[in-house]
Amino acid sequence: MNAGRQIFREQWTRSLTKAVTYRVLILILDFTSVYLLTGRTEIALGFMLISNIYTSAAYYVHERVWNRTNWGKKK
C-alpha cells in the first residue's frame, strides 16, 4: 500500500528545540499565574526557575522515549 513511504524519525535537535520553545511558553505562564496569585515578583521568579529546571529535563526525556516507541506510527 505505502511501498515508498519512509518512517519519520525525529532527530535529537528537533526534540531539544521543541522542548526549549515549549519551556519558554511555560516560563511565561508560570510567572504570570504565580505573580497574579501572590503579587510578589521574587516568589514568581523563584517558582518559575525551579519548576522549569526539572520539568524541562523530564520533557526532553519523555520526548526521546516516545521517539523510540513505534506504537501509533504507521509503517
C-alpha positions as CSV (number, residue, x, y, z in Angstrom):
1,M,0.0,0.0,0.0
2,N,2.6,2.6,1.1
3,A,5.6,1.0,-0.5
4,G,7.7,4.1,-1.0
5,R,6.8,5.7,2.3
6,Q,9.6,6.4,4.8
7,I,9.2,6.2,8.6
8,F,9.8,9.6,10.2
9,R,12.3,9.6,13.0
10,E,12.8,12.8,14.9
11,Q,16.4,14.0,15.4
12,W,17.5,14.9,18.9
13,T,18.0,18.6,17.9
14,R,14.3,18.8,16.9
15,S,13.3,17.3,20.2
16,L,15.5,19.7,22.1
17,T,14.2,22.7,20.1
18,K,10.6,21.7,20.8
19,A,11.4,21.3,24.5
20,V,13.1,24.8,24.7
21,T,10.3,26.6,22.8
22,Y,7.7,24.9,25.0
23,R,9.6,25.8,28.1
24,V,9.7,29.5,27.1
25,L,5.9,29.4,26.9
26,I,5.6,27.6,30.3
27,L,8.0,30.1,31.9
28,I,5.7,32.9,30.9
29,L,2.6,31.1,32.1
30,D,4.2,30.0,35.4
31,F,5.5,33.5,36.2
32,T,2.2,35.2,35.3
33,S,0.0,32.8,37.3
34,V,2.2,32.8,40.4
35,Y,2.5,36.6,40.3
36,L,-1.2,37.0,39.9
37,L,-1.8,34.7,43.0
38,T,0.9,36.2,45.2
39,G,1.6,39.7,43.8
40,R,5.3,39.1,44.5
41,T,7.9,39.1,41.8
42,E,10.6,37.2,43.8
43,I,8.2,34.3,44.6
44,A,7.0,34.1,41.0
45,L,10.6,34.1,39.7
46,G,11.8,31.5,42.2
47,F,8.9,29.2,41.4
48,M,9.4,29.7,37.7
49,L,13.1,28.9,37.7
50,I,13.0,25.9,40.0
51,S,10.0,24.2,38.5
52,N,11.2,24.7,34.9
53,I,14.6,23.2,35.5
54,Y,13.3,19.7,36.5
55,T,10.3,19.7,34.2
56,S,12.5,20.7,31.2
57,A,14.7,17.6,31.7
58,A,11.6,15.4,32.2
59,Y,10.0,16.7,29.0
60,Y,13.1,16.1,26.9
61,V,13.5,12.5,28.3
62,H,9.8,11.9,27.6
63,E,10.1,13.1,24.0
64,R,13.1,10.8,23.4
65,V,11.4,7.8,24.9
66,W,8.3,8.4,22.7
67,N,10.5,8.8,19.6
68,R,11.8,5.3,20.1
69,T,8.3,3.9,20.5
70,N,6.6,2.7,17.4
71,W,3.2,2.5,18.9
72,G,0.7,4.6,17.0
73,K,3.0,5.0,13.9
74,K,2.0,3.6,10.6
75,K,4.5,1.6,8.6
